[in-house]
Amino acid sequence: MAVKLILGTVQFGLPYGIANTSGQPSYRSVCDILSAAAAGGVDMLDTAADYGESEAVLGRALAELGLRGRMTVVSKIEHLPGNLTAAEARKRIGGSLERSLRRLKLERLPIGLFHEEGNLCYREILQEFVAAGLVGAAGVSLDEKVVPAVAGAACVQIPCNILDRRFNRLLAEAPAPQMIFARSVYLQGLLLMPEEKIPDRLREIIPLRRRLEQLAGTAGMPPRELYFRYLLSQNGLSGILIGVDSPAQLEENLRLASAGPLPEDLLAAIRQMVPVLAERLVRPHCWAA
């Protein structure tokens, strides 16, 4: 199965990423990006209730551009505390879905995810909304670990990139019908930002990044291409999320995707070069600590 490109839209609703220096794109820029995505064959969008104005911006733009019926929207339920009763969880999940559908101008959410693995304790309640027709398929966005309940999810989103292999076992063991989407291709920009801009707490990755850059150069490609095509080479992935600030960035990602997976000898060199890294280096949630 070919790996889909999925347009991540968190940056449409709030400033996002350690390397972000431009803030949110304007509404007109969002429209230009969505038009370029449709023209390039990208037909899936990823957003969330907690991504600031992202859902509302998408709803307005998709309607204005006539793309609402051509794009599969993935969104995430608002973060939920872990101690809710079934009735409270049903009310919170239903309210979150209702607000998302209103902002997105949709009658049905094609794919609805919990925003974190801890909320899978409410998975049976989310399935009620699938059965009622408000959600097409349900799942979860993982960040810290794989939990047993993920086996029953139709769709799973994971952080995955050339430095972060925490979820590789999930890719190897996932059942065939399960959709698995990778996010954080460039580790929120850390893999691409100028060395002098890398925060002190993350500077341990610089020597490794230099070796990867040298490997890319030897292979005749820029580092960005090495990082992107590494994900294209991972068995088990259904899609790769890409976040962009302009149509030009989107077109560059489309070009990289068209180059296909890396050759096996290059993958072997990467596996030998990149050790298992501490979570504090590869998990953005830890960076603010």
N, C-alpha and C positions, 0 to 999 in steps of 0.2 A: 504494500500500500504506500502510495506517495505521501510524503510529509507535507501537510498544508502550512501555509503561512497565515498567521492570525494577527490582526492589527491590535496591539495593546493600546488602550486609550486613557490610561491613568493620567498622562500628561495633559490631556484635554481638560481635566478638571482641577488640577493642582500642580504646583512645581514638584517635580519628581526626579529622583536619582542623584547620586553623589556628585556626578559630573555635570548636572544641569546648571547652566549659566544664563539661559535665555528665558526661563519661566514658562508660563503656559503659552501655547500658540494662540493667535487671534481666532475668532470664529471663522473668518474668511479663510485662514490658513487650514483650519480643520476641514472645511468644505473642500478645499483643494486637495488635501491629503486623502479624504474619502473618495473623491472622484478618481484620483490616481490609483487608489487601491482597487476600485471596481474595474477600472480599465486594465489593471495588471492581473486580474483574476483572483484577487483576494476577496473572499466572500464571508469571512468570519471576523467578528469584533469581540474584544474582551474588555469588560468594564466592571464596576462594582458600585453598590450603594454608598460605600465609604470613600469613593474617589471624587470627593468634592462635587463639582458641577458636571462631571463627565457624562452621566446618564442624560441629563437635561440637554447638554450640548449635542450629544449624539441624536437624541430624539428629534430635536429641531432640524439638525443638518440632514439626517436621513430622509425626513419628510420633504424638506425643501428640494433635495437632489433627486427625489423619486427612487431612492435606494432602499426604502424600508423593507420591501418584500424580497430584496435580493441579498440581504445580509443576514447571516445567522448571528444573533447576539448572545454572548455568554456574559452573565452578570452574577454577582455574588451577594448573598444575604448579608444584612448588617451583622456585625460582630455580636454574638450572644454570650451572656454569662453562662457558666456551666451548671448553675443550681436552679434552673427554672423548672416549674411543674409542667406537665404535658399541656395543660390549658394555657399557661403563660407562654410557653414556647410556640404553641400553635398561633396565638395572637400576635406574637412578635414576628414570626416568620411570615404570617399572612399580611401583616401591616407592611413589612419590608418589601414583599413582592408587589403589593398594591401600589406602593409609592414608586418602585422601579418601573412597573408597567406604565404608570401615568407619565413619568418623566421620559421614558423611551417611546411613548406613544404606540405601545403594543398591546394586544389583547392576550398574548401568550408569550412567555419567556422561553425561547428554544432550549437553553441550557442554564440551569440554576445551580450554583455551587455554594457550599458553606465556605466562609472566608478562612477557616482554620480547622485543623484536624480535631481540636477539642470539641467543636460543635457537632461532630458526627454522632454524639449521643442523641441527637434529635433527628437522625436520618429517617426514621419511620414516619415522623410528622411531615418532613419535606416530601416524602413519597405520597402522602395524602394529597398534596397539591399537584403532584404529577398525575395521580389518578383522576383528579378533578379537572385536568386539562389546562391548568394555569402555567404549568412547567412541562417542557418536553422531555428533558432528561436531567437527572440530578447527580451531584457529585461533590467534590471538595477540592479546595486549593490547599496543598500541604506546604509546610514551611520548616518544621522542626524534625518530624519523624513520620514513619509509616505506622499506622495503627491497624489492627486486624480488621476493623470495620470497613476499611477502604476497599476490601475485596468485593463488596457489594455495590460499589459506586459505578455508575455508567461512564462517568467522566472524572478524571483526576488531573489536576494541574500541579506541576512540580518545578522547583528551581533546579536548573541543570545548565552547566557550562563547562568549559575546558578545565576549570579549577575545582568545580563542585561535583563530586561523584556520590554524594550521600544517598541518592535515590536510584543508583544504577541497578540495584537488586530488584527494585520494583519493575523497572523496564524489562529485566530478564524474565520475570515471573508473571507478568500481567497476562490475564486471559485475553484471547484474541478480540472479543467484542468490546473490550474496554478502551475508551479513548484516553490517551495520555498526552497532555500538552506541556511543553517546556517553556519556562519563562527565564528571564535574567541571562540572556545569551552573552551579554558583555558584562555581567555582574554589576548591573546598574551603572555602567560606564567606567567602572574601576579598571577594566582591562585596557581601556583606550585613552584615559585621561593622561595629560602630561605628568611625568614623574614628579616634578616639583609641586604639583597640586595634590598628590596623594597624602592623606593625613598620616601623621606619625604612627598612629596605632596600626596602620595597614602597610607600612613600608617594607615589612618582611616579604611581601610578594614581589618586590621590584626585581631581585636577582632572577627569580623564576620567570617573571614576565619577560625579562631581557633574553633569557634562553629560548623562550617560545617565539619571540620576535626574530631571533637569529634563525631558528628552525624554519619559520615562515619564509624568511628571505632566501634561505638555501633552496626552499621548494619553489621559489619564484612567485610568491604571492604576498600581499600585505597581511599584517597580523589579523586585521578584521576578517579577512576571508578565511584564514585558518580557524578562527574561533567559530565562525558561522558554520562552515562546512563540517567542523567537528560534530556539531549537533545533528546535521543531516546524516551523519554516519552512525548514529545510535539506533540500534534495532529496538523496536517497541514504541517509538515516538509516533504519534498521530499528527502533531502540529507543533509549530514553533511560534511563540509570541514575539513580535517585534514592535518596539516603541519608537516612533519617529516624530520629528518636529517640523518636517517639510516634505513635499513631494519628492525632492531630490534624494533625501535619505531613504525614502520608501523605494524609489527606483534602484538605488544601490543595493538594498536588501534583496530585491527581486533578481537583480543580476547575480548576486552571490548564490541565491537559491538555485538558479539555473545551472550553476557550475557543478552541482551534485556533490555526493559524498567524497571524502578524502580517500586517497589510495591506502591500502592496508599497511604498507611499510611506514607511511607517515603517521598513521594511527598508532602503530606499535611504538614508534619513537616518542609520541606524546605520552602514551601509557608508562613508558619507562622513565620519562623526564619528570612527570608530575606526581608527587607523593600525595598521600592522604593528608589534607591540610586541616588545621584546627578550625572548628566551627566559627570561632570568633573572626576568622579571616574571610570565610566564604558565605556567611549568613548575615545579610544586611541588618537583620533585626538586632544583632549583637553590636553593631557599630556605634550606636549611640550610648552604649553602656560605659 
